[in-house]
Amino acid sequence: MKPIISPQITEEAVKLIRLAIPLCVTFLSIYLINLTELTIVGRLGVIELAAVGLAFDMIVMFDLIGIGLLTTLTVLTTQAVSRGDERQVAVVLRSGLMIAVILGVIGMVWIGLVPSLMVATGQDARIIAPAKSYVVAAIFSVIPVFISEVVSSLASARGQRMLNRVAIIWAAGVAINIPLTWFMVMGFNGSGGWGLTGAGISRVMIGCAIAAAEFYFCGAKDVLIRKRGEIEAWLKLAEFRQTAKKILHQGLPVALSFFFEFTMFVAVGLLIGRYGADWLAANKMVVTVLELAFFVSSSFAMAGMIRITAVLEQSGLDKRLALRQIGLTALFLAIIMMTGFIVIMEIFPRFLIGFFVDMDRPDNQKAIEAAVILFAIAGVFQLLDTIQIVMSRLLRGFQDVRWPMVIALSGYWGVGIGGGLLISNYSGQPTSLWWALAAGLGLVSILMSWRFWIMTARVKG
């Protein structure tokens, strides 16, 4: 009797799972660090949660744009490692670090403008002052985020051992961040805390610690510390320009895709904020849970991207079949993982809400009921989002980034925000915004899947 699943698919699933596990640990650690900040801040009250939630979104939006720009480093570094070109690995790493610092400085300017943007968009006046306290302290958090992304791309290219190191560092960061953030926000024994300013400071501290540990333990230090003659050769301006051009050429469309996706959520936060702080807090709870699902599905998507890049550099195999097996297996594994999240969101929403706010406080009840309603829609949204997450990352393995960017813009903003704005204005219901987002994600998932099939059909060999 023939096995139901072919040995080739089983072998590919094992490879993807092995890559996805440390990636998942890393992504979940990032999520837990962010979640720790929000849950501790939530103990201060709904107003504080709404203030930090919206400010946090606008900071992370720029983080994701920078990460999108730098994400092509994983592909470039993997290609160089596959060819055994250590010199090019060093050139890519140095170029990435220089771009990371430049992006960080630009990000600091953006973060400084966040309170003014809140005022300009007509947010609840009660959240402006608390948000400013948080933003002033968190302004230096972007540079370590980008440095960490550059070093992580090197670790991804180096293989399992380095990926495991990254995962261990981030897991340790979670363990350190919990007491650090609590102490900075709440103080010792409920007194002496710095409130939202402390939350911003702890964010900077943990980011710097993780970036430094990754740099030292995950291969970047070894690549950069060479003999003097080699260093001079690797710092040639022409090589930096050439590499930076590749990074920008491939990374800019990805950054724009991230921008379209994340600003979709920011726009929903701004639009739903018109219905009051309760709906805004509820929206942040739902988005935070969806971020957890995003990170889990992204681990399989990134594993698929790494495998796609490696297979394209190989010879002597049926690449078209291998690439399609990678894509379908990665998608199947991601959907299996998402099933549990969807069930919890649909059946046990109050369990999730309890992580964010005190369920017994009378002034929290409106936000709780609003969150229950939004979680019901979020389950549908998450299934469609999983498909587009996996397919978009797989396409990056082909260095196919422009059409996915166009697809993202059309779905996220054309259908999602455009349709949501029209329907919510007509119906007066904030839930219309989320149903429109789900429709937009449905369109994107279909078009991304179609694009992946086209790209595999073009592969020879």
N, C-alpha and C positions, 0 to 999 in steps of 0.2 A: 504494500500500500504506500502510495506517495504521501509525503507529509503535506499537511494543509498549507504550511508556510515553508517556502523554499529555503534551503540552507544559506543561500546568498543573502536573502532578506534578514534571516536570523543573525547572520554574521554582521550585517550592516547595523541592525538594531543594537547589538552589543557594543559596537564601536561608538555609535551615537550616544548610548546611555553612559558609557565610560567618560566621554567628553562632557556630556550634559551634567553629570553629577557635581563636579567641582564648579562648573559654571553656575549651576542652580544654587549651590551653597553661597557663592559670591553674590549673586543677584539677590537672594533672600536676605543675606546679611545687609546689603545696601537698603533693602526694603525695611528690615527690622530697625536699622538705625533711624531711618526717617519716621517709622511708626512709633518708636520710643519717644521721639521728640514730640509728636502730635498727641500721643496719649497722655504724656506727663503734662503738657500744656493744657489739655482738655480738663484736667483736674482743677485748673484755675477758673473755668467757666466757659459757657458757650461763646461769649463775645471774644474771649482770648483765643479760643479754638478757631473761630471764623476769621479773626485777624491774621493769625499765623498761617492758617490754611491757605488763604488767598495770597499772602506775601510769599509763602513757601512755593506755591504753584508758579509764580512769576520768576522766582529764582531758579527753580528746577527747569523751567522752560529754557532759560539760557544755557543751563548745564547740558540739557539734551541737544541743543543746537550745536554746542561745541563738541559733544561726544559724537554726534552724527558726522561732523566734519572730520573727526579723527578716526572714525570707525574703519575707514579704508586702510588704515595702518595695519590692521589684522591681515587683510588680503595681501598688501605689499610685503609685509614681513614674512608671511607664510610662503609666498613665492620665492623670496630670497633664501629662506631656510631650505626649501625643497631643492633649490639649485646648489646649495652649499656655499652661497656667496656671503660670507661673514662681513665683508667690507660694506656691502649694500645694506645688510642688517643694521650696521652701525650708522650709516648715512640716514636711513629711514628713522632710526631712533632719535638721533640728534635733531633732525628736521622736525620730528613730531614734538619734541620737548620745547623747541623754540616757538613753534606755532601755539603750543599749549600756554606758554607764558603770555604771548600776545593776546590770545583769546581771553585769558584770565583778567588782564587789565581792562579790556573792553567790557567784560562781565561785571567788574566792579562799578563801572560807570552806570551800567544798566540797573544794577541793584539799588544804587543810590537814587534812582528815579522812581522806584516802585511806589513810595507813598504819594508822590505827586500824581502818578497814574491812577491810583485809587480814588483820589479826589476828583480827577478829571472824568472818571467813568461813573461818578455819582454813587459810590458805595456808602453803606450805612456809616454815618459820622462816628458812631461809637467804636468802630474798629480801626480808625485811622491812626490815632495816637499809639495804641498797643502795637500795631503793625510797624510803625516807625521805630519803636524801641527794639524790635526784633531785627529789622533790616540793618540798622546801624551796626549791630554786633556781628551779623552774619556776612558782611560785605566782603570779607577776605576768604570766604569759603570756596570760591570758584577755581582758583589756581590749583590747589591740591587735587580737586576733582579731575581736572584735565591731565595733570601729571600722572595720576593713577591710571587713567584711561590709556595713555601712551604706553606705560610699562605693562599693563595688562595685555595689550596687543602683542607685545614681544613674548610674554608668557604663553599666550594662546598658540603662537607659532612654534614655540619650543616643544610643546607636547604636554603629556599627562603630568609629568613631574612638576613642571613649573605652574601648571594650572592648579594642582593640588596646593602648592605653596600660597598662591593668591587666595584660594578658598580659606586656608587656615588663618591667614592674616586678617581677612575680613570677618571671619567668625570670632577671632579674638577681639576685633574692634567692637563687635556687638556686645560682648561680655564687659568690656571697659566702658562702653558708651552708656549703658543703663544706669549705673551708679553715678557716673559723671554728670549726665543730664539731670538726674533727680536732684543731685546736690546743687548744681548751678541754678536750677529753676526753683526748687522748693526749699533748699537749705537743709540744715541738720535739725532733725526733730521738729520740722514744720516752721522753722524760723531762720532768718538770715539769707534766704534765697534771693536771687536777682531777677526772678520772673522771666519775662520774655527776652530781656537782654542776656540773661544767663543761658537761655536756649540757643541764641545765636552764637555766643562764645563757645559753648560746648560743641556746636556743629563745626566751627573752625578748628578746634583742637583735635577732634577725632579725625577730621579729614587730613590734617597735616601728619598725624601719627601714622595713618594707614599708607599715605603716599610715600613717606620716608621708609617704612618697612618694606613695601613692595620694591622700591628702588634698590634697596640694599640686598634683599634676599631673592629676588625674582629675575636676576640676570642683567639688569640695566647697568649696575655698577661694573660688572665684569666686561660688558661690551665697551663702556666708555673709558675705562682705565686701561690704556694701551701704551706702547712705547711712544716716545715723543714724535718720531718720524711718521708713525702710522696715524697719530692724532692729526698732525698737520695735513696729511693727505686726505683724511676723512672730513676735514673742515673746509675744503675748497668751496668757494662761493658758488661756482657754476653747478656743482653737484647738489648743493642745497637748493638752488633755484629750480633745478630739474625735478628734484624729489618733491619740493613744496608744490610745484605745479601739478604733479600727479595727485598729491593729496587733495589739493583744492578742486581739481578737475573731477575726481571721483567722489570726494567728500561733500562738496557743496550741494549737489542734488539730494544726498542723503540727509544733510543738515536741514535742508528745506522741507524734506518729507517729515522729519522729526518736528520741525517747526509747525507744519500744517496739522500734524496729529496732536501735538501737545497744546497748541493754541486753540484747538477745537475744545479741549477740556477747560482751558482758561476762559474762553469765550462763554462756554456754558455756565461757568462759575459766575462770570460777570452778569450774564443775562438772568440766571436764576436768583442772583442777589437782589434783583428788583422786587422779588416777592418776600424779602425780609431775611434777617439773620438766621432764622430757624431753617429755612430752605437752603441757605448757603452752607450752614454747618452740616446738614443732612447730605448735601451734594459732596462735601469733602469726605465724609465717612465712606460713601459709596466709591468715590474715586480712589481712595486709599486702599480699599479692599481689591479693587480692580488692578491696582498697581502690583499687588502681590501675585495675582493671576498672570499679569503681564510678564513679570520677572521669571516665573516658572516656565511659561511657554517660550519665552525668549531664550532660555537655556538650551532647549532642543533646537530652536531656530538657529542660534549661533553655532551649535555643534554641527548642524547641517551645512551652514555656510563654510565652516572650516573644512569639512569633508568635501564639499563641492570644489573648493579652491585646490585642495590636494589632488583630487582625481583629475582635474583639468590639466595639471602639470605632469601627469603620468602618461605612459604609453603602453601599448600591448594589451589593451582590454577594450571591451565594448563600452565606450564612455557614455553613449546615450542611455543604454540600459542601466548602467551604474548610477548615473545622475538621477534618473527617475526613481530608482529604488531608494536613493538617499532622500529625495524630496518627499515621497509618499510615506516612507517610514518615519521621518521626522514629524510630519504632519499627524500621522496616526498616534505616535507617542504623546505629542503635545495635547491632542484632543482627549486622550485617555486621562491624562493628568488634570485637564480642565473639568472633567465630569464631576469630580468631587467638589470643586469650587462652586459650580453652578447649582448643585443640589443644596449646598449650605446657604447660598444666597437666596434661593427660592423658598426653602422650607424653614430655615433657622435664622432669619435676619436679625432678630433681637439679640441673639447670642453674639453676633458680630458688633452690633451697635454698643453693647455693653463694654467693649474694649475702649470706647472713645469718651463716653459720658456717663455720669451717674444716673442710672435708670430710675431712681427713686425721687430725684429732685423735681418738684412740680414745674419749674420753669424750663425744664428740658423736654417736656412731654410733646410739644408741638414739633420739635426737631426730630424726636424719635419716630413719631408717626409719619413724618415726611420721608425719613430714611427707609422705613419699611416699604413704602410705595416705590421708591426709586430702586431698591434692591430687587424687586420683582421684575423690573425692566432690565436690570443689569445682567441677569442670567442670560437672556437672549443676546444682549450686546456682546458678552464675553465669548460665546461660541464663535460668532462671526469675527471677532477681533483676533482670536487664536489663529484662524486660517490666514488672515492677512499678515499677521506677525511672522509666521513661519515662511510664507511665500515671499515676502519682501526681503527677508534675510537671505533666503536661498538665491534670489536674483542678484544680491550683492556679490555672491561668490562668482557669478559670471561677469562681474563689474558692469552689470546692467542697472543703471541708476536713474536715467533720465525719464524713461516711460513710467517707472514706478512713482516718480515724483509727480508727474502729470496726473496719474491715477489717484494718488493720495489727495492732491488738491481738489480734484473733481468730487471725490467721495466725501472727504472730511468737511470741506467748506461749501461746495456746491449743494450737495444733498443734505449733509448733516446740519451745519449751522444755518445755511440759507433757508432750507426747508423748515428747520426748527423755529427760526425766528418768525417766519410767516405764519406757521400753524399756531405757535404759542400766542402771538399777538391776536390772532383771530379767536382762539378758544379761551385764552386767559388762563390756561393750565400749564404750570411749569413742567409737568410730565411730558408734554409734547416735545420738549427739547430733547429728551432722552430717546423717545421713539424715533425721532428723525436721525439721531446719531446712529442708532442701530441700522436704520435703512442705508445710511451712508457707508457703514462698515460692510454691509452685505454687498453693495456694489463693488467696493474695493477688493473684497475677498475673491469675488468671481473674476474680476479683471486681472488680479495678480496671479491667480491660478492659471488662467489662460496664457498669460505672458510667460510663466515658467515652462509650460508645455511647448510653447514656441521656441524658447531658448534652447531647450534640450533637443528639439528637432533639428536645430541648426548645427549641432555638434557632430563632427566627423570622427570616425574611428571607434 
